[in-house]
Amino acid sequence: MHIKVGIVVFPGSNCDRDVYHVFKNILKVDTELIWHKRDDLRGFDAIILPGGFAYADRLRAGVIAAHSPVMQEVKRLAKDGLPILGICNGFQVLVESELLPGAFMRNDTLRFICRWVSLRVNVDSKRSPFTRLLSNDQILNIPIANQEGKYYVDDDTLNLMHKNRQIVLTYTNNPNGSLQSIACICNEQGNVMGIMPHPERASDPMLNPLNYGNDGLLIFKSLLAYLGCDHHA
C-alpha cells in the first residue's frame, strides 16, 4: 500500500530534515517537505509538524506559526480524521492552533534542557494512530530539547482529558515541571497528537551511542501500522 507523509517546514524549523530522514531513509516511506505557505495538502496520509524555533519563537513559542496558511489546511485535515503529529515546537504550534488543549511555559529551571528522559505510556494501543505498537505502562527512552516545555492546563480541562484518555505519555522524572508530568497528549478523537520529546532522535541506531534504543521509532511505526503498512512494524 502506497502512503505519503508530509512534513511542514516553518521559518526556523530545524528538525524537519531529521524527521524526513526517518520516514524516507529508514522506513522507506514517500515523504515530502511542505513549506508553510502551502494551502493545499491533498494527497497526504499523515502530517508531521517538526521541532525547532518557528519564527524564532517570537511573542511565544508556536503562536506565529499557528497563523501560517498551511495551518488552516492542517485544521481541516485534523477535523477529517487525518493523523497529525506535532513534535516539540510542533506540539506548541498545535496548542496555539487550538487543535490541542493547554499552554506551554518556560521550564522550572528557566534553562534550555537537552537530555534523554524516560516516559511512561498511559493509554491503550488503539487510542491514537501513533500508539498502535505501544502498551500501557511501557517505558520509552526519548530525548528532549526545549526551554518552553512546561505543559499546563486548567483543572476542568485536565479532568476532561483524564476522562477522555488524552494523556498519552508522562515523564518518569519530570524535567520541565509540567503539570502531572505530562509529556504527550492527543485530542478527543485521538488523531491529533503532540509530543514534547523528539522521537526522531531515537529512531536511528547511529544516533544512540549509549544504547538507549530506538524507542522513538515505535511512534512512527505505529502510524504506518495504522495506515496499513504492517510490514514495517
C-alpha positions in Angstrom: 0.0 0.0 0.0 1.4 3.4 -1.0 1.2 6.1 1.6 2.6 9.7 1.7 3.7 11.6 4.7 4.0 15.4 4.7 6.4 17.4 7.0 5.6 21.0 7.4 8.5 23.5 7.4 8.2 26.9 9.1 10.9 29.6 9.0 13.0 28.4 11.9 12.2 24.7 11.8 15.4 22.7 12.4 14.2 19.2 12.9 12.3 18.8 9.6 15.2 17.0 7.9 15.6 14.7 10.8 12.0 13.5 10.6 12.3 13.3 6.8 15.4 11.1 7.2 13.5 8.7 9.5 10.5 8.3 7.2 12.3 8.4 3.8 15.5 6.6 4.5 14.8 4.3 7.5 11.1 3.5 7.0 11.2 3.8 3.2 8.0 5.9 3.0 7.1 8.5 0.3 7.9 11.7 2.2 7.6 15.4 1.2 8.7 18.7 2.9 5.8 21.2 2.9 6.6 24.9 3.0 4.3 26.8 5.5 2.7 29.0 2.8 1.2 26.0 1.1 -2.6 25.8 1.4 -3.4 22.6 -0.3 -2.4 19.3 1.3 -4.5 16.9 -0.7 -2.8 13.5 -1.3 -1.2 13.1 2.1 -2.0 10.3 4.6 -0.4 12.0 7.6 1.1 15.4 8.5 4.1 16.0 10.9 4.9 19.4 12.5 8.6 19.1 13.4 10.6 20.7 16.2 12.7 23.9 16.0 12.1 27.5 16.6 9.3 28.6 14.2 9.6 32.3 13.6 12.4 32.3 16.3 9.6 31.7 18.9 8.8 35.4 18.8 6.0 36.5 21.1 5.8 32.9 22.4 6.6 29.5 21.0 4.4 28.4 18.2 2.0 31.4 18.1 3.0 32.9 14.8 3.3 29.6 13.1 -0.2 28.8 14.2 -1.4 31.5 11.8 0.6 30.3 8.8 -1.6 29.5 5.7 -0.8 25.8 5.9 -2.3 25.5 9.4 -5.8 26.2 8.0 -5.4 23.1 5.9 -4.0 21.2 8.8 -7.0 22.1 10.8 -9.3 20.9 8.1 -7.4 17.6 7.8 -7.5 17.1 11.6 -11.2 17.6 11.6 -11.5 14.9 8.8 -9.6 12.5 11.0 -6.2 12.5 9.3 -3.3 11.6 11.6 -1.4 14.8 12.7 1.7 14.7 14.9 3.4 17.8 16.5 6.9 17.3 17.9 8.3 19.8 20.5 7.8 23.1 18.7 5.2 21.4 16.5 3.4 20.4 19.7 3.4 24.1 20.7 2.0 25.0 17.3 -0.8 22.5 17.7 -1.7 24.1 21.1 -1.6 27.6 19.8 -3.8 26.5 16.9 -6.3 25.1 19.4 -6.0 21.6 17.9 -4.8 20.5 21.4 -5.7 22.0 24.8 -3.3 23.7 27.2 -0.4 26.0 27.1 3.4 26.0 27.5 5.6 27.9 29.8 9.3 28.2 30.4 10.9 25.2 32.2 11.1 25.4 36.0 14.8 25.7 35.7 14.4 28.6 33.3 17.0 26.9 31.2 17.2 25.0 27.9 17.1 21.3 28.7 18.6 18.7 26.3 19.0 15.2 27.6 17.4 11.7 27.4 14.3 11.1 29.5 12.1 8.1 30.4 8.4 8.2 29.5 5.6 6.0 30.7 2.7 5.0 28.3 -0.6 5.8 29.9 -3.1 4.7 27.2 -4.1 1.5 25.3 -2.5 0.9 21.9 -5.6 1.8 19.9 -6.1 5.3 21.4 -4.1 7.0 18.7 -2.6 6.2 15.2 0.8 6.9 16.9 0.4 4.4 19.7 -0.6 1.2 17.9 2.7 -0.5 18.8 2.8 0.8 22.4 1.4 -0.9 25.5 0.1 0.6 28.7 2.8 1.2 31.3 5.6 0.6 28.8 8.7 2.7 29.4 10.2 4.6 26.5 13.6 6.4 26.3 13.5 9.5 24.1 15.5 12.8 24.3 14.1 16.2 25.0 15.4 19.6 23.8 13.3 22.6 24.9 13.1 25.7 27.0 9.4 26.2 27.0 8.4 22.6 27.7 6.4 23.0 30.8 2.9 21.9 30.0 -0.1 23.5 31.8 -3.9 23.3 31.6 -6.7 24.4 33.8 -8.3 21.9 36.3 -11.6 21.5 34.4 -9.8 20.7 31.1 -7.4 18.4 32.9 -10.2 16.4 34.4 -11.8 16.1 31.0 -8.5 15.0 29.4 -8.2 12.2 32.0 -11.8 11.2 31.3 -11.2 11.0 27.6 -7.8 9.3 28.0 -6.0 12.1 26.2 -2.8 12.0 28.3 -0.6 9.6 26.3 2.9 9.8 27.8 4.2 11.2 31.2 7.7 11.7 32.4 9.0 9.3 35.0 11.2 12.1 36.3 9.6 15.4 35.3 12.4 17.6 33.8 10.3 20.6 32.9 7.9 21.0 35.7 5.0 20.0 33.5 1.6 19.6 35.2 1.2 16.0 36.3 4.5 15.2 34.4 2.6 15.4 31.0 4.9 14.9 28.0 2.4 13.9 25.3 -1.3 14.3 24.7 -3.9 13.7 22.0 -7.2 15.3 21.1 -10.5 13.7 22.0 -10.7 11.8 18.7 -7.1 10.6 19.1 -5.9 11.5 15.5 -4.0 14.6 16.6 -1.1 14.1 19.0 1.6 16.4 20.4 4.8 15.1 22.0 7.4 17.3 23.7 10.4 14.8 23.4 11.9 14.1 20.0 11.1 10.6 18.7 13.1 11.2 15.5 16.3 11.5 17.7 15.6 8.0 19.0 15.0 6.3 15.7 18.4 5.7 14.1 21.0 3.3 15.7 23.7 5.7 14.6 22.3 8.4 17.0 22.2 6.1 20.0 25.8 5.5 21.1 24.7 5.0 24.8 22.4 2.1 23.7 19.2 3.9 24.8 17.5 2.1 22.0 15.2 3.3 19.2 12.0 3.7 21.1 11.0 6.8 19.1 10.8 4.6 16.0 7.8 2.8 17.6 5.7 6.0 17.4 6.4 6.3 13.6 6.0 2.6 13.0 2.7 2.8 14.9 1.5 5.3 12.3 2.5 3.0 9.5 0.7 0.1 11.1 -2.4 2.3 11.5 -2.2 3.2 7.8 -2.0 -0.5 6.8 1.8 -0.9 6.4 2.2 -3.6 9.0 5.3 -4.9 7.2 7.2 -2.0 8.7 6.3 -3.0 12.3 
